[in-house]
Amino acid sequence: MDTFNWKVESEKQWDSMAATWNSRSRGMWESGSRKDIVPFIKEFVPAGSKVCDLGCGDGTGSAKLAEAGYVVTGIDVSEEMLERARLNPQSENCIFNKGDLSDSASPDNHFDAVMAINSIEWTKLPYESLKEMARILKPNGYVCIGILGPTAGPRKNSFRRLYGEDVICNTIMPWELEKLALENGWRKAGEFGVYKKAAEQLPHASLPIELQQSLSFMWVFMFQVLK
């Protein structure tokens, strides 16, 4: 009998990481690997739109979206993360609810856009997460997904799957996510890579997209969900 409860185990792990994550989250969004994500979203989604931050963590990304003029709802599996988000004065204009990427407890056709940064890897079944995003989006809404690329280093949280053990993290590569999205009727509207300093010195812009993705620390997609 399978006794592994993904939601319970996921919440436990993220609760335990909440303090560490919160201490460096703002730096990632303001000057680090996530600094270009909200400007990228603004290229496709007009201010005033309803945006769901799926896997919002401590709410720093949600706050950045609100500062850009969006109406934001943050969803996370970790109650500890959500408490930190609600206590963050920068995110006072956001709403935060408990849920996960495959069961957000949000209404059908409610949001204009979804943002999911480094969260789809932390799901039991990434495919179910894509279906949930499509469900809560209005027709032709946008989804911005960021996933860690190959140079982000070994994913110790998913390594034990190679032994057949249950894990809460499913490592997924950029080309796998793109294929999954396109096979399910989504349209790729844009993308960009985030690179470590050493890779930034390489002429990656002149390389085929697959090689650019192979060098990335994080790859950020913008998909449009056609329905």
Buried (B, 14 or more C-beta within 10 A) or exposed (E): EEEEEBBEBBBBBBBEBBEEBBEEBBEBBEEEBBBEBBEBBBEBBEEEBBBBBBBBBBBBBBBBBBEBEBBBBBBBBBEBBBBBBBEBEBBEEBBBBBBBBBEBEBEEEBBBBBBBBBBBBBBBEBEBBBEBBBBBBBEEBBBBBBBBBBBBEEBEBBEEBEEEEEBBBBBBBBEEBBEBBEEEEBEEBBBBBBBBEEBEEEEBEEEEBEEBBBBBBBBBBBBBBEE
